[in-house]
Amino acid sequence: MSILFGLILLPISISDLSERRIPNTYIKILGLLMLIEFICCGLPAPQIGLGCAFLVLVLGLLKVGMGDIKLISILILTFNLHLIPFLSYLLSAAMVHIVISTARNRVMP
């Protein structure tokens, strides 16, 4: 199932990089796959759901795009990701992106 998620995440990444938006079609497909995953393997632990809800609330207050919020929520819930390690990887990747973009364009993104 994770290979299937990876194949769907590739066009999402390409679309997000080129257009700065995530089409809802991809989110709907991932949502259906998440539902299938829940039916086959059961729901994630309650603390993962609560952590995801808290993250959605914080990202919403910070005016992050809804496509990004939905994508992060699906990833956390489907892969049973624990919030703190996931966020540390996510922030590390964001810092690398900022450094590379700044070096290439000479302007902070």
C-alpha positions as CSV (number, residue, x, y, z in Angstrom):
1,M,0.0,0.0,0.0
2,S,2.8,2.4,0.7
3,I,4.2,2.0,-2.8
4,L,0.8,3.1,-4.1
5,F,0.9,6.1,-1.8
6,G,4.3,6.9,-3.1
7,L,3.2,6.8,-6.7
8,I,0.4,9.2,-5.9
9,L,2.6,11.5,-3.9
10,L,5.0,12.0,-6.9
11,P,2.5,13.9,-9.1
12,I,1.4,15.8,-6.0
13,S,4.9,17.0,-5.4
14,I,5.5,17.9,-9.0
15,S,2.2,19.9,-9.1
16,D,3.0,21.6,-5.8
17,L,6.5,22.6,-6.9
18,S,5.3,24.0,-10.3
19,E,2.0,25.6,-9.5
20,R,2.2,26.1,-5.7
21,R,-1.1,24.3,-5.2
22,I,-2.2,20.7,-4.6
23,P,-5.2,19.6,-6.7
24,N,-8.1,18.2,-4.8
25,T,-8.3,15.2,-7.1
26,Y,-5.1,13.8,-5.7
27,I,-6.3,14.5,-2.1
28,K,-9.6,12.6,-2.9
29,I,-7.6,9.6,-4.2
30,L,-5.4,9.6,-1.1
31,G,-8.4,9.9,1.1
32,L,-10.0,6.8,-0.5
33,L,-6.7,4.9,-0.1
34,M,-6.7,6.0,3.5
35,L,-10.2,4.7,4.0
36,I,-9.2,1.3,2.5
37,E,-6.1,1.2,4.8
38,F,-8.4,1.9,7.8
39,I,-10.8,-0.9,6.8
40,C,-7.9,-3.4,6.3
41,C,-5.6,-2.5,9.2
42,G,-7.9,-0.6,11.7
43,L,-7.8,3.0,12.9
44,P,-4.6,4.6,14.2
45,A,-4.1,5.0,17.9
46,P,-6.1,7.8,19.6
47,Q,-3.0,9.8,20.5
48,I,-2.0,10.0,16.8
49,G,-5.5,11.3,15.9
50,L,-5.3,13.9,18.7
51,G,-1.8,15.0,17.6
52,C,-3.0,15.2,14.0
53,A,-6.0,17.3,15.1
54,F,-3.7,19.6,17.1
55,L,-1.4,20.0,14.1
56,V,-4.3,20.8,11.8
57,L,-5.5,23.5,14.2
58,V,-2.1,25.1,14.5
59,L,-1.4,25.0,10.7
60,G,-4.9,26.5,10.1
61,L,-4.1,29.3,12.5
62,L,-0.8,29.9,10.7
63,K,-2.7,30.3,7.4
64,V,-1.0,27.3,5.7
65,G,-2.8,26.1,2.6
66,M,-5.6,23.7,3.0
67,G,-4.2,21.3,0.5
68,D,-1.0,21.0,2.5
69,I,-3.0,20.6,5.7
70,K,-5.1,17.8,4.2
71,L,-2.0,16.1,2.8
72,I,-0.1,16.2,6.0
73,S,-3.2,14.8,7.9
74,I,-3.6,11.9,5.5
75,L,0.1,11.1,5.8
76,I,0.1,11.2,9.6
77,L,-3.1,9.1,10.0
78,T,-2.3,6.5,7.3
79,F,1.3,5.8,8.1
80,N,0.7,6.1,11.9
81,L,3.4,8.7,12.1
82,H,4.2,10.1,15.5
83,L,4.0,13.8,15.4
84,I,7.3,15.0,16.9
85,P,9.6,12.8,14.7
86,F,7.5,13.6,11.6
87,L,7.6,17.3,12.3
88,S,11.4,17.2,12.9
89,Y,11.9,15.6,9.5
90,L,9.5,18.0,7.8
91,L,11.2,21.0,9.3
92,S,14.6,19.7,8.3
93,A,13.5,19.3,4.7
94,A,12.0,22.8,4.8
95,M,15.2,24.3,6.1
96,V,17.2,22.5,3.3
97,H,14.7,23.8,0.7
98,I,15.0,27.4,2.1
99,V,18.9,27.3,2.0
100,I,18.9,25.9,-1.5
101,S,16.3,28.4,-2.8
102,T,18.1,31.3,-1.2
103,A,21.5,30.2,-2.6
104,R,20.0,29.8,-6.1
105,N,17.8,32.9,-6.3
106,R,19.6,35.2,-3.8
107,V,16.2,35.9,-2.3
108,M,14.5,34.3,0.7
109,P,11.4,32.2,-0.4
